[in-house]
Amino acid sequence: MALYSDKVMDHFRNPRNVGVIEDADGIGEVGNAKCGDIMKIYLKIDNDIITDVKFETFGCGSAIASSSMATELIKGKPVAEALQLTNKAVAEALDGLPAHKLHCSVLAEEAIKSALKDYYDKNNIEYDHTLFPDCASCGHGCDV
């Protein structure tokens, strides 16, 4: 069995939604150089729908593929639905990730949530703070 699925390889070789949204409504950045993976997500939101999403990722192929798939999973969706995205859903949509690369899907989930929190904060929208765990408790092993 191959280490990486065809979907992982496709999203690594042909990532979707790469880039920057200059006037983004929400921006989230997670990870750090000590981990080796940094993800930045940009959201454009109109009438509570994610109308555009872009990412910049510095990291391994699994990190790039996870970022790409996560953006595909939330594009065109209501904010509330995007907030429910899990790392498990990202990994499943990629037809799995090796155990030692599952942290990449965790980072993708965290980057989306960080961007959504930024959107809420910028627009003074009330939200449940428990939906946005801090990096110290994220569990992917980085010292932030």
C-alpha positions as CSV (number, residue, x, y, z in Angstrom):
1,M,0.0,0.0,0.0
2,A,1.3,3.5,-0.9
3,L,2.2,5.8,2.0
4,Y,0.0,8.6,0.5
5,S,-3.4,8.3,-1.2
6,D,-4.0,9.5,-4.7
7,K,-6.1,12.4,-3.2
8,V,-3.2,13.5,-1.0
9,M,-0.9,13.4,-3.9
10,D,-3.3,15.3,-6.2
11,H,-3.9,18.1,-3.6
12,F,-0.1,18.3,-3.0
13,R,0.7,18.5,-6.7
14,N,-2.3,20.6,-7.7
15,P,-3.3,22.5,-4.6
16,R,-6.6,24.4,-4.8
17,N,-7.2,27.9,-3.5
18,V,-3.5,28.9,-3.0
19,G,-2.9,32.6,-2.5
20,V,-3.8,35.6,-0.5
21,I,-7.1,37.6,-0.2
22,E,-5.9,41.1,0.3
23,D,-9.2,42.4,1.9
24,A,-9.9,39.2,3.8
25,D,-12.7,39.2,6.4
26,G,-10.9,36.7,8.5
27,I,-7.2,35.6,8.7
28,G,-5.9,32.7,10.7
29,E,-2.3,31.5,11.1
30,V,-1.2,28.4,13.1
31,G,1.9,26.3,13.6
32,N,5.4,27.5,13.9
33,A,8.8,26.9,12.3
34,K,9.9,24.6,15.1
35,C,7.1,22.2,14.0
36,G,8.0,22.7,10.4
37,D,4.4,23.5,9.3
38,I,2.8,26.9,9.2
39,M,-0.7,27.5,7.7
40,K,-2.3,30.8,7.0
41,I,-6.0,30.9,5.9
42,Y,-7.8,33.9,4.4
43,L,-11.6,34.1,4.3
44,K,-14.0,36.3,2.4
45,I,-17.5,36.1,3.9
46,D,-20.7,37.6,2.5
47,N,-24.1,37.2,4.2
48,D,-22.6,34.5,6.5
49,I,-21.4,32.4,3.5
50,I,-17.7,31.8,2.8
51,T,-17.5,33.1,-0.7
52,D,-13.8,32.7,-1.1
53,V,-11.0,31.1,0.8
54,K,-7.2,31.0,0.1
55,F,-4.2,29.6,1.9
56,E,-0.5,29.8,2.2
57,T,1.3,26.9,3.8
58,F,4.9,26.4,4.6
59,G,5.4,22.7,5.2
60,C,5.4,19.1,4.0
61,G,3.2,17.6,1.3
62,S,0.6,16.5,3.8
63,A,0.3,20.0,5.2
64,I,-0.2,21.4,1.7
65,A,-2.8,18.7,0.8
66,S,-4.6,19.2,4.2
67,S,-4.8,23.0,3.6
68,S,-6.0,22.5,0.0
69,M,-8.7,20.0,1.0
70,A,-9.9,22.0,4.0
71,T,-10.4,25.1,1.8
72,E,-12.4,23.0,-0.7
73,L,-14.6,21.6,2.1
74,I,-15.6,25.1,3.4
75,K,-15.8,27.1,0.2
76,G,-19.4,28.2,-0.4
77,K,-20.5,27.0,3.0
78,P,-22.2,28.9,5.8
79,V,-19.8,30.1,8.6
80,A,-21.6,27.8,11.1
81,E,-21.0,24.8,8.9
82,A,-17.3,25.7,8.4
83,L,-16.9,26.0,12.1
84,Q,-17.9,22.3,12.4
85,L,-15.0,21.1,10.2
86,T,-12.8,18.6,12.0
87,N,-9.4,17.3,11.3
88,K,-11.0,13.9,11.0
89,A,-13.2,15.1,8.1
90,V,-10.1,16.6,6.4
91,A,-8.1,13.4,6.7
92,E,-11.1,11.3,5.5
93,A,-11.6,13.5,2.5
94,L,-8.0,12.9,1.6
95,D,-8.6,9.1,1.9
96,G,-6.4,9.1,5.0
97,L,-3.0,10.3,6.2
98,P,-0.2,8.3,7.7
99,A,-0.4,8.4,11.5
100,H,2.7,10.6,11.8
101,K,1.1,13.2,9.5
102,L,-2.3,13.5,11.1
103,H,-1.1,16.7,12.8
104,C,-1.3,18.3,9.4
105,S,-5.1,17.8,9.3
106,V,-5.2,19.2,12.9
107,L,-3.4,22.3,11.7
108,A,-5.9,22.8,8.9
109,E,-8.8,22.6,11.3
110,E,-7.1,25.0,13.6
111,A,-6.2,27.5,10.8
112,I,-9.9,27.6,9.7
113,K,-11.1,28.1,13.2
114,S,-8.5,30.8,13.8
115,A,-9.6,32.7,10.7
116,L,-13.3,32.4,11.8
117,K,-12.4,33.7,15.2
118,D,-10.6,36.6,13.6
119,Y,-13.8,37.3,11.5
120,Y,-16.0,37.2,14.7
121,D,-13.6,39.4,16.6
122,K,-13.3,42.0,13.7
123,N,-17.1,42.2,13.4
124,N,-17.9,42.1,17.2
125,I,-19.9,39.0,16.7
126,E,-20.7,37.0,19.9
127,Y,-19.4,33.4,19.9
128,D,-18.9,30.4,22.1
129,H,-15.2,30.7,23.3
130,T,-15.0,27.0,23.9
131,L,-15.2,26.5,20.1
132,F,-11.7,28.1,19.8
133,P,-9.2,26.3,22.0
134,D,-5.9,28.1,22.5
135,C,-2.7,26.8,20.8
136,A,-1.3,25.7,24.1
137,S,-4.0,23.0,24.3
138,C,-4.1,22.0,20.7
139,G,-2.1,18.8,21.2
140,H,0.0,18.8,18.0
141,G,3.2,19.1,19.9
142,C,4.5,22.6,19.1
143,D,5.7,24.9,21.8
144,V,4.0,28.1,20.8
